[in-house]
Structure formats: C-alpha cells, structure tokens
C-alpha cells in the first residue's frame, strides 16, 4: 500500500509542477505580448499594461480573455491588427517564452 501512496503523491507533485510551469510560461508570454501591444498603442507604462493583460487572463478565461483585451485595445487605439495577427503573435511569444530560463 505504501507504493500506491507514494505513486499518488508523485503524480500529484508532477501535476502541480506542470501547472506552475504552465502559469509561468503564460506569464512570460503575456509580458512579451504587452510590450508589443504597448508599442503599437503608444502606452509608456508597459508594466501597468502587462498587469492589465494578466488580469484579463485570470478574469476573462485564459488566452481568449487576453486575445479579447488585446483586440479591444488595439481597435480603441485605431490600430488595424486582425485577431489572427494577434493570435499568431501570441503563439510566437509563447515559443519565445518557452526558450527563456
């Protein structure tokens, strides 16, 4: 029985490590996305805008919330960037974030 308990504990530990890794990866992606969008819309407060993007992730349902906020902000600033373009940038930044330590 100890083996089953050890295995369960190991699986739980792995699950939490994977979840933590995913959260950190998405956070790095969000920062890169925020830098890109802030440059397009003329926001000087990149860290503040990054916090808004992170807030959109947690309140708006993950990537969909981030994408929605990004499109809304870009349109409000008069930038003609499509949803597909933003989604492609998100994918690009996710790959870049995965390569960061």
Residue frames as a rotation matrix with the C-alpha (Angstrom) as fourth column:
UNK 1
0.560 0.829 0.000 0.00
0.829 -0.560 0.000 0.00
0.000 0.000 -1.000 0.00
UNK 2
0.260 -0.543 -0.799 2.88
0.262 -0.757 0.599 2.36
-0.930 -0.365 -0.054 0.64
UNK 3
-0.723 -0.551 0.417 3.83
0.513 -0.023 0.858 2.09
-0.463 0.834 0.300 -3.03
UNK 4
-0.045 0.803 0.594 0.35
0.941 -0.165 0.294 3.21
0.334 0.572 -0.749 -4.11
UNK 5
0.757 0.290 -0.586 0.51
0.549 -0.770 0.327 6.18
-0.356 -0.569 -0.741 -1.73
UNK 6
-0.169 -0.909 -0.380 3.98
0.265 -0.414 0.871 7.09
-0.949 0.046 0.311 -2.98
UNK 7
-0.659 -0.038 0.751 2.81
0.748 0.073 0.660 6.88
-0.080 0.997 -0.019 -6.58
UNK 8
0.429 0.887 0.170 -0.21
0.879 -0.453 0.149 9.06
0.209 0.085 -0.974 -5.86
UNK 9
0.577 -0.294 -0.762 2.00
0.330 -0.770 0.547 11.64
-0.747 -0.567 -0.347 -4.14
UNK 10
-0.539 -0.836 0.104 4.44
0.383 -0.133 0.914 11.62
-0.750 0.532 0.392 -7.06
UNK 11
-0.364 0.491 0.791 1.60
0.902 -0.024 0.430 12.12
0.230 0.871 -0.434 -9.55
UNK 12
0.721 0.629 -0.289 0.17
0.689 -0.695 0.206 14.99
-0.071 -0.348 -0.935 -7.51
UNK 13
0.176 -0.759 -0.627 3.60
0.254 -0.580 0.774 16.61
-0.951 -0.296 0.091 -7.27
UNK 14
-0.709 -0.441 0.550 4.06
0.598 0.037 0.800 16.28
-0.373 0.897 0.238 -11.04
UNK 15
0.142 0.865 0.481 0.63
0.954 -0.250 0.167 17.78
0.265 0.435 -0.861 -11.68
UNK 16
0.799 0.171 -0.577 1.40
0.429 -0.834 0.348 20.82
-0.421 -0.525 -0.739 -9.53
UNK 17
-0.237 -0.941 -0.240 4.83
0.268 -0.301 0.915 21.26
-0.934 0.153 0.323 -11.12
UNK 18
-0.581 0.086 0.809 3.27
0.814 0.085 0.575 21.14
-0.019 0.993 -0.120 -14.59
UNK 19
0.525 0.845 0.102 0.58
0.834 -0.535 0.137 23.64
0.170 0.013 -0.985 -13.59
UNK 20
0.541 -0.405 -0.737 3.17
0.272 -0.745 0.609 26.00
-0.796 -0.530 -0.293 -12.11
UNK 21
-0.565 -0.787 0.248 5.33
0.444 -0.037 0.895 25.72
-0.696 0.616 0.370 -15.23
UNK 22
-0.231 0.581 0.781 2.34
0.945 -0.058 0.322 26.49
0.232 0.812 -0.535 -17.44
UNK 23
0.769 0.529 -0.360 1.39
0.619 -0.757 0.210 29.56
-0.162 -0.384 -0.909 -15.38
UNK 24
0.150 -0.808 -0.570 4.95
0.174 -0.546 0.820 30.90
-0.973 -0.222 0.059 -15.52
UNK 25
-0.656 -0.375 0.655 5.14
0.657 0.143 0.740 30.29
-0.372 0.916 0.153 -19.27
UNK 26
0.186 0.818 0.544 1.86
0.927 -0.330 0.180 32.10
0.326 0.471 -0.820 -19.92
UNK 27
0.717 0.023 -0.697 3.01
0.436 -0.795 0.422 34.95
-0.544 -0.606 -0.580 -17.68
UNK 28
-0.360 -0.910 -0.207 6.18
0.251 -0.308 0.918 35.40
-0.899 0.279 0.339 -19.73
UNK 29
-0.527 0.252 0.811 4.13
0.847 0.082 0.525 35.26
0.066 0.964 -0.257 -22.94
UNK 30
0.571 0.817 -0.077 1.76
0.820 -0.563 0.103 37.90
0.041 -0.122 -0.992 -21.57
UNK 31
0.338 -0.530 -0.777 4.68
0.258 -0.742 0.619 40.22
-0.905 -0.410 -0.114 -20.77
UNK 32
-0.728 -0.626 0.279 6.04
0.398 -0.055 0.916 39.90
-0.558 0.778 0.289 -24.30
UNK 33
-0.195 0.763 0.617 2.58
0.941 -0.033 0.337 40.49
0.278 0.646 -0.711 -25.77
UNK 34
0.666 0.448 -0.596 2.07
0.656 -0.732 0.184 43.52
-0.354 -0.514 -0.781 -23.53
UNK 35
-0.202 -0.822 -0.532 5.37
0.220 -0.567 0.794 45.02
-0.954 0.043 0.295 -24.70
UNK 36
-0.785 -0.082 0.614 4.38
0.608 0.087 0.789 44.54
-0.118 0.993 -0.019 -28.33
UNK 37
0.139 0.944 0.300 0.88
0.928 -0.229 0.293 45.98
0.345 0.238 -0.908 -27.94
UNK 38
0.475 -0.006 -0.880 2.01
0.576 -0.754 0.316 48.86
-0.665 -0.657 -0.355 -25.72
UNK 39
-0.610 -0.769 -0.189 4.37
0.287 -0.437 0.852 49.91
-0.738 0.466 0.488 -28.50
UNK 40
-0.671 0.409 0.618 1.56
0.693 0.049 0.720 49.81
0.264 0.911 -0.316 -31.06
UNK 41
0.349 0.935 0.070 -0.94
0.807 -0.338 0.484 51.76
0.476 -0.112 -0.872 -28.98
UNK 42
-0.046 -0.483 0.874 1.52
0.039 -0.875 -0.482 54.25
0.998 0.012 0.060 -27.52
UNK 43
0.945 0.327 -0.011 1.40
0.004 0.025 1.000 53.12
0.327 -0.945 0.022 -23.89
UNK 44
0.089 -0.950 0.299 4.51
-0.599 -0.291 -0.746 54.16
0.795 -0.113 -0.595 -21.96
UNK 45
-0.102 -0.030 0.994 3.53
-0.966 0.243 -0.091 52.21
-0.239 -0.969 -0.054 -18.85
UNK 46
-0.200 -0.037 -0.979 4.39
-0.623 0.776 0.098 48.74
0.756 0.630 -0.179 -20.17
UNK 47
-0.962 -0.174 -0.212 4.41
0.049 0.653 -0.756 47.16
0.270 -0.737 -0.620 -16.71
UNK 48
-0.589 0.807 0.029 0.97
-0.451 -0.299 -0.841 48.59
-0.670 -0.509 0.541 -15.96
UNK 49
0.096 0.607 -0.789 -0.33
-0.992 0.119 -0.029 47.37
0.077 0.786 0.613 -19.29
UNK 50
-0.596 -0.385 -0.705 1.20
-0.346 0.915 -0.206 43.97
0.725 0.121 -0.678 -18.59
UNK 51
-0.942 0.302 0.143 -0.79
-0.062 0.263 -0.963 43.85
-0.329 -0.916 -0.229 -15.36
UNK 52
-0.118 0.937 -0.328 -3.95
-0.830 -0.275 -0.485 44.59
-0.544 0.215 0.811 -17.34
UNK 53
-0.076 0.015 -0.997 -3.17
-0.796 0.601 0.070 41.73
0.600 0.799 -0.034 -19.72
UNK 54
-0.905 -0.294 -0.308 -2.55
-0.048 0.789 -0.613 39.37
0.423 -0.540 -0.728 -16.79
UNK 55
-0.672 0.728 0.136 -5.82
-0.372 -0.173 -0.912 40.49
-0.641 -0.663 0.387 -15.21
UNK 56
0.069 0.694 -0.717 -7.61
-0.996 0.003 -0.093 39.73
-0.062 0.720 0.691 -18.49
UNK 57
-0.520 -0.326 -0.790 -6.13
-0.441 0.894 -0.079 36.22
0.732 0.307 -0.608 -18.45
UNK 58
-0.979 0.055 -0.195 -7.46
0.191 0.571 -0.798 35.43
0.068 -0.819 -0.570 -14.99
UNK 59
-0.497 0.846 -0.192 -10.81
-0.253 -0.353 -0.900 37.21
-0.830 -0.399 0.390 -15.29
UNK 60
0.076 0.549 -0.832 -11.51
-0.907 -0.309 -0.287 36.57
-0.415 0.776 0.474 -18.94
UNK 61
0.822 0.378 0.426 -10.85
-0.242 0.909 -0.339 32.90
-0.515 0.176 0.839 -19.40
UNK 62
0.237 -0.827 0.510 -7.21
0.494 0.555 0.669 32.43
-0.836 0.094 0.540 -20.29
UNK 63
-0.730 -0.622 0.284 -5.94
0.522 -0.238 0.819 33.03
-0.441 0.746 0.499 -23.80
UNK 64
-0.121 0.776 0.619 -9.42
0.905 -0.170 0.390 34.04
0.408 0.608 -0.682 -25.00
UNK 65
0.730 0.382 -0.567 -9.56
0.630 -0.699 0.339 36.81
-0.267 -0.604 -0.751 -22.41
UNK 66
-0.138 -0.878 -0.458 -6.11
0.313 -0.478 0.821 38.05
-0.940 -0.030 0.341 -23.35
UNK 67
-0.709 -0.103 0.697 -6.96
0.700 0.012 0.714 37.98
-0.082 0.995 0.064 -27.05
UNK 68
0.306 0.924 0.230 -10.22
0.905 -0.358 0.231 39.86
0.295 0.138 -0.945 -26.47
UNK 69
0.619 -0.150 -0.771 -8.47
0.411 -0.774 0.481 42.57
-0.669 -0.615 -0.418 -24.42
UNK 70
-0.463 -0.886 -0.011 -5.69
0.402 -0.221 0.889 42.90
-0.790 0.407 0.458 -26.97
UNK 71
-0.486 0.353 0.799 -8.10
0.843 -0.050 0.535 43.30
0.229 0.934 -0.274 -29.89
UNK 72
0.600 0.779 -0.184 -10.24
0.795 -0.556 0.240 45.77
0.085 -0.290 -0.953 -27.95
UNK 73
0.388 -0.536 -0.750 -7.24
0.313 -0.689 0.654 47.91
-0.867 -0.489 -0.100 -27.00
UNK 74
-0.672 -0.659 0.338 -5.78
0.509 -0.079 0.857 47.83
-0.538 0.748 0.388 -30.50
UNK 75
-0.165 0.704 0.691 -9.09
0.910 -0.161 0.382 48.84
0.380 0.692 -0.614 -32.06
UNK 76
0.717 0.445 -0.537 -9.58
0.657 -0.690 0.305 51.63
-0.235 -0.571 -0.787 -29.50
UNK 77
0.056 -0.806 -0.589 -6.16
0.156 -0.576 0.803 52.99
-0.986 -0.137 0.093 -30.48
UNK 78
0.641 0.303 -0.705 -7.05
-0.577 -0.415 -0.703 52.88
-0.506 0.858 -0.091 -34.18
UNK 79
-0.517 -0.856 -0.011 -4.66
-0.702 0.416 0.578 50.04
-0.490 0.306 -0.816 -34.97
UNK 80
0.507 0.672 -0.540 -5.78
-0.861 0.418 -0.288 47.75
0.033 0.611 0.791 -37.78
UNK 81
-0.718 -0.695 -0.016 -4.47
-0.685 0.711 -0.156 44.44
0.120 -0.101 -0.988 -36.43
UNK 82
0.107 0.822 -0.559 -6.58
-0.617 0.496 0.611 41.34
0.780 0.280 0.560 -37.00
UNK 83
0.658 0.223 0.719 -7.47
-0.721 0.460 0.518 38.72
-0.215 -0.859 0.464 -34.43
UNK 84
0.944 -0.331 -0.008 -5.43
0.303 0.872 -0.385 36.23
0.134 0.361 0.923 -36.46
UNK 85
0.256 -0.886 0.386 -2.39
-0.020 -0.404 -0.914 38.50
0.967 0.226 -0.121 -36.31
UNK 86
0.125 -0.161 0.979 -2.66
-0.940 -0.335 0.065 38.84
0.318 -0.928 -0.193 -32.53
UNK 87
0.879 0.236 0.414 -3.19
-0.370 0.886 0.279 35.09
-0.301 -0.399 0.866 -32.13
UNK 88
0.740 -0.670 -0.055 -0.11
0.362 0.466 -0.807 34.46
0.567 0.578 0.588 -34.28
UNK 89
0.011 -0.735 0.678 1.92
-0.469 -0.603 -0.646 36.86
0.883 -0.311 -0.351 -32.13
UNK 90
0.481 0.222 0.848 0.70
-0.873 0.209 0.440 35.08
-0.080 -0.952 0.294 -29.01
UNK 91
0.988 -0.130 0.084 1.92
0.139 0.982 -0.125 31.78
-0.066 0.135 0.989 -30.46
UNK 92
0.406 -0.882 0.238 5.24
0.206 -0.165 -0.965 33.36
0.890 0.441 0.115 -31.42
UNK 93
0.001 -0.379 0.925 5.67
-0.776 -0.584 -0.238 34.83
0.631 -0.718 -0.295 -27.95
UNK 94
0.823 0.304 0.480 4.75
-0.542 0.674 0.501 31.51
-0.171 -0.673 0.720 -26.32
UNK 95
0.799 -0.597 -0.068 7.59
0.478 0.700 -0.531 29.83
0.364 0.392 0.845 -28.21
UNK 96
0.056 -0.790 0.610 9.93
-0.091 -0.612 -0.785 32.67
0.994 -0.012 -0.106 -27.26
UNK 97
0.323 0.152 0.934 8.84
-0.900 -0.257 0.353 32.45
0.294 -0.954 0.054 -23.61
UNK 98
0.996 0.068 0.059 9.46
-0.082 0.961 0.266 28.70
-0.039 -0.269 0.962 -23.59
UNK 99
0.477 -0.879 0.029 13.06
0.538 0.265 -0.800 29.37
0.695 0.397 0.600 -24.59
UNK 100
0.137 -0.394 0.909 13.64
-0.552 -0.792 -0.260 31.76
0.822 -0.466 -0.326 -21.70
UNK 101
-0.672 -0.448 -0.590 15.13
0.209 0.649 -0.731 30.46
0.710 -0.615 -0.343 -18.46
